[in-house]
Amino acid sequence: MTTIEAEGSGADAGTAPVQAVHGYHHQKDEHLKRLRRIEGQIRGLQRLVDEDVYCIDILTQVSASTKALQSFALQLLEEHLRHCVADAAVKGGEGIDAKVEEATKAIARLLRT
């Protein structure tokens, strides 16, 4: 997790950096639960391979795992747009351009997968 420093803080002001609050913060427990389920799916894939299960059955489970990760990524992206990009828009200035560019690059990465 990254940290941000409040204006006027830091080593010169004698204060510690302030922890950033990310868009997913309020649903962190749900996200961790979801990621643990996905982790279980991946472990299941390992078991299927270890047990020499039929290829098509394994591919079906790979597809389900892939969809679960994509769904998680879209939820995280939505939260980023609602929190980080919206916050930058409210604050105005050049920050909004950077946040939009950052989100656009994330979307491009998701589309490549």
Rosetta constraint file for C-alpha pairs under 8 A:
AtomPair CA 1 CA 20 HARMONIC 7.87 0.50
AtomPair CA 2 CA 19 HARMONIC 7.22 0.50
AtomPair CA 2 CA 20 HARMONIC 6.51 0.50
AtomPair CA 3 CA 17 HARMONIC 6.39 0.50
AtomPair CA 3 CA 18 HARMONIC 6.11 0.50
AtomPair CA 3 CA 19 HARMONIC 4.76 0.50
AtomPair CA 3 CA 20 HARMONIC 5.23 0.50
AtomPair CA 4 CA 17 HARMONIC 6.00 0.50
AtomPair CA 4 CA 18 HARMONIC 5.49 0.50
AtomPair CA 4 CA 19 HARMONIC 6.06 0.50
AtomPair CA 4 CA 20 HARMONIC 5.71 0.50
AtomPair CA 5 CA 9 HARMONIC 6.09 0.50
AtomPair CA 5 CA 10 HARMONIC 6.38 0.50
AtomPair CA 5 CA 16 HARMONIC 7.84 0.50
AtomPair CA 5 CA 17 HARMONIC 4.65 0.50
AtomPair CA 5 CA 18 HARMONIC 5.22 0.50
AtomPair CA 5 CA 19 HARMONIC 7.85 0.50
AtomPair CA 6 CA 10 HARMONIC 7.76 0.50
AtomPair CA 6 CA 17 HARMONIC 7.04 0.50
AtomPair CA 6 CA 18 HARMONIC 6.25 0.50
AtomPair CA 8 CA 13 HARMONIC 6.52 0.50
AtomPair CA 9 CA 13 HARMONIC 5.00 0.50
AtomPair CA 9 CA 14 HARMONIC 7.02 0.50
AtomPair CA 9 CA 15 HARMONIC 5.67 0.50
AtomPair CA 9 CA 16 HARMONIC 7.27 0.50
AtomPair CA 9 CA 17 HARMONIC 7.10 0.50
AtomPair CA 10 CA 14 HARMONIC 6.13 0.50
AtomPair CA 10 CA 15 HARMONIC 5.33 0.50
AtomPair CA 10 CA 16 HARMONIC 5.87 0.50
AtomPair CA 10 CA 17 HARMONIC 6.00 0.50
AtomPair CA 11 CA 15 HARMONIC 6.36 0.50
AtomPair CA 11 CA 16 HARMONIC 7.30 0.50
AtomPair CA 21 CA 25 HARMONIC 6.35 0.50
AtomPair CA 22 CA 80 HARMONIC 7.70 0.50
AtomPair CA 22 CA 83 HARMONIC 7.47 0.50
AtomPair CA 22 CA 84 HARMONIC 7.35 0.50
AtomPair CA 23 CA 76 HARMONIC 7.92 0.50
AtomPair CA 23 CA 79 HARMONIC 5.15 0.50
AtomPair CA 23 CA 80 HARMONIC 5.30 0.50
AtomPair CA 23 CA 82 HARMONIC 7.30 0.50
AtomPair CA 23 CA 83 HARMONIC 4.90 0.50
AtomPair CA 23 CA 84 HARMONIC 6.37 0.50
AtomPair CA 24 CA 28 HARMONIC 5.84 0.50
AtomPair CA 24 CA 76 HARMONIC 6.61 0.50
AtomPair CA 24 CA 79 HARMONIC 5.94 0.50
AtomPair CA 24 CA 80 HARMONIC 7.36 0.50
AtomPair CA 27 CA 31 HARMONIC 6.19 0.50
AtomPair CA 28 CA 32 HARMONIC 6.15 0.50
AtomPair CA 29 CA 33 HARMONIC 6.17 0.50
AtomPair CA 30 CA 34 HARMONIC 6.13 0.50
AtomPair CA 31 CA 35 HARMONIC 6.10 0.50
AtomPair CA 31 CA 72 HARMONIC 7.83 0.50
AtomPair CA 32 CA 36 HARMONIC 6.13 0.50
AtomPair CA 33 CA 37 HARMONIC 6.42 0.50
AtomPair CA 34 CA 38 HARMONIC 6.38 0.50
AtomPair CA 34 CA 72 HARMONIC 7.82 0.50
AtomPair CA 35 CA 39 HARMONIC 6.05 0.50
AtomPair CA 36 CA 40 HARMONIC 6.18 0.50
AtomPair CA 37 CA 41 HARMONIC 6.37 0.50
AtomPair CA 38 CA 42 HARMONIC 6.36 0.50
AtomPair CA 38 CA 65 HARMONIC 6.43 0.50
AtomPair CA 38 CA 68 HARMONIC 6.73 0.50
AtomPair CA 38 CA 69 HARMONIC 7.19 0.50
AtomPair CA 39 CA 43 HARMONIC 6.25 0.50
AtomPair CA 40 CA 44 HARMONIC 6.07 0.50
AtomPair CA 41 CA 45 HARMONIC 6.35 0.50
AtomPair CA 41 CA 61 HARMONIC 7.70 0.50
AtomPair CA 41 CA 65 HARMONIC 6.21 0.50
AtomPair CA 42 CA 46 HARMONIC 6.49 0.50
AtomPair CA 42 CA 65 HARMONIC 6.98 0.50
AtomPair CA 43 CA 47 HARMONIC 6.34 0.50
AtomPair CA 44 CA 48 HARMONIC 6.17 0.50
AtomPair CA 45 CA 49 HARMONIC 6.31 0.50
AtomPair CA 45 CA 58 HARMONIC 6.65 0.50
AtomPair CA 45 CA 61 HARMONIC 6.89 0.50
AtomPair CA 45 CA 62 HARMONIC 7.21 0.50
AtomPair CA 46 CA 50 HARMONIC 6.10 0.50
AtomPair CA 47 CA 51 HARMONIC 6.04 0.50
AtomPair CA 48 CA 52 HARMONIC 6.23 0.50
AtomPair CA 48 CA 53 HARMONIC 5.31 0.50
AtomPair CA 48 CA 58 HARMONIC 6.59 0.50
AtomPair CA 49 CA 53 HARMONIC 6.04 0.50
AtomPair CA 49 CA 58 HARMONIC 7.44 0.50
AtomPair CA 53 CA 57 HARMONIC 6.92 0.50
AtomPair CA 53 CA 58 HARMONIC 6.83 0.50
AtomPair CA 54 CA 58 HARMONIC 6.56 0.50
AtomPair CA 55 CA 59 HARMONIC 6.18 0.50
AtomPair CA 56 CA 60 HARMONIC 6.16 0.50
AtomPair CA 57 CA 61 HARMONIC 6.56 0.50
AtomPair CA 58 CA 62 HARMONIC 6.20 0.50
AtomPair CA 59 CA 63 HARMONIC 6.15 0.50
AtomPair CA 60 CA 64 HARMONIC 6.42 0.50
AtomPair CA 61 CA 65 HARMONIC 6.17 0.50
AtomPair CA 62 CA 66 HARMONIC 6.05 0.50
AtomPair CA 63 CA 67 HARMONIC 6.14 0.50
AtomPair CA 64 CA 68 HARMONIC 6.21 0.50
AtomPair CA 65 CA 69 HARMONIC 6.33 0.50
AtomPair CA 66 CA 70 HARMONIC 6.17 0.50
AtomPair CA 67 CA 71 HARMONIC 6.02 0.50
AtomPair CA 68 CA 72 HARMONIC 6.22 0.50
AtomPair CA 69 CA 73 HARMONIC 6.11 0.50
AtomPair CA 70 CA 74 HARMONIC 6.20 0.50
AtomPair CA 70 CA 110 HARMONIC 7.82 0.50
AtomPair CA 71 CA 75 HARMONIC 6.30 0.50
AtomPair CA 72 CA 76 HARMONIC 6.24 0.50
AtomPair CA 73 CA 77 HARMONIC 6.07 0.50
AtomPair CA 73 CA 110 HARMONIC 7.93 0.50
AtomPair CA 74 CA 78 HARMONIC 6.09 0.50
AtomPair CA 75 CA 79 HARMONIC 6.29 0.50
AtomPair CA 76 CA 80 HARMONIC 6.16 0.50
AtomPair CA 77 CA 81 HARMONIC 6.21 0.50
AtomPair CA 77 CA 103 HARMONIC 7.55 0.50
AtomPair CA 78 CA 82 HARMONIC 6.12 0.50
AtomPair CA 79 CA 83 HARMONIC 5.88 0.50
AtomPair CA 79 CA 84 HARMONIC 7.90 0.50
AtomPair CA 80 CA 84 HARMONIC 5.22 0.50
AtomPair CA 80 CA 85 HARMONIC 6.53 0.50
AtomPair CA 80 CA 103 HARMONIC 7.85 0.50
AtomPair CA 81 CA 85 HARMONIC 4.83 0.50
AtomPair CA 81 CA 86 HARMONIC 6.26 0.50
AtomPair CA 81 CA 103 HARMONIC 7.45 0.50
AtomPair CA 82 CA 86 HARMONIC 5.43 0.50
AtomPair CA 82 CA 87 HARMONIC 7.91 0.50
AtomPair CA 83 CA 87 HARMONIC 5.83 0.50
AtomPair CA 84 CA 88 HARMONIC 6.20 0.50
AtomPair CA 84 CA 99 HARMONIC 7.24 0.50
AtomPair CA 85 CA 89 HARMONIC 6.18 0.50
AtomPair CA 85 CA 96 HARMONIC 6.46 0.50
AtomPair CA 85 CA 99 HARMONIC 5.52 0.50
AtomPair CA 85 CA 100 HARMONIC 6.58 0.50
AtomPair CA 86 CA 90 HARMONIC 6.28 0.50
AtomPair CA 87 CA 91 HARMONIC 6.28 0.50
AtomPair CA 88 CA 92 HARMONIC 6.02 0.50
AtomPair CA 88 CA 95 HARMONIC 5.65 0.50
AtomPair CA 88 CA 96 HARMONIC 4.83 0.50
AtomPair CA 88 CA 99 HARMONIC 7.08 0.50
AtomPair CA 89 CA 93 HARMONIC 7.93 0.50
AtomPair CA 89 CA 95 HARMONIC 7.66 0.50
AtomPair CA 89 CA 96 HARMONIC 5.28 0.50
AtomPair CA 91 CA 95 HARMONIC 7.88 0.50
AtomPair CA 92 CA 96 HARMONIC 6.39 0.50
AtomPair CA 94 CA 98 HARMONIC 6.79 0.50
AtomPair CA 95 CA 99 HARMONIC 6.29 0.50
AtomPair CA 96 CA 100 HARMONIC 6.09 0.50
AtomPair CA 97 CA 101 HARMONIC 6.07 0.50
AtomPair CA 98 CA 102 HARMONIC 6.05 0.50
AtomPair CA 99 CA 103 HARMONIC 6.13 0.50
AtomPair CA 100 CA 104 HARMONIC 6.03 0.50
AtomPair CA 101 CA 105 HARMONIC 6.19 0.50
AtomPair CA 102 CA 106 HARMONIC 6.32 0.50
AtomPair CA 103 CA 107 HARMONIC 6.20 0.50
AtomPair CA 104 CA 108 HARMONIC 6.20 0.50
AtomPair CA 105 CA 109 HARMONIC 6.24 0.50
AtomPair CA 106 CA 110 HARMONIC 6.30 0.50
AtomPair CA 107 CA 111 HARMONIC 6.20 0.50
AtomPair CA 108 CA 112 HARMONIC 6.33 0.50
AtomPair CA 109 CA 113 HARMONIC 6.81 0.50
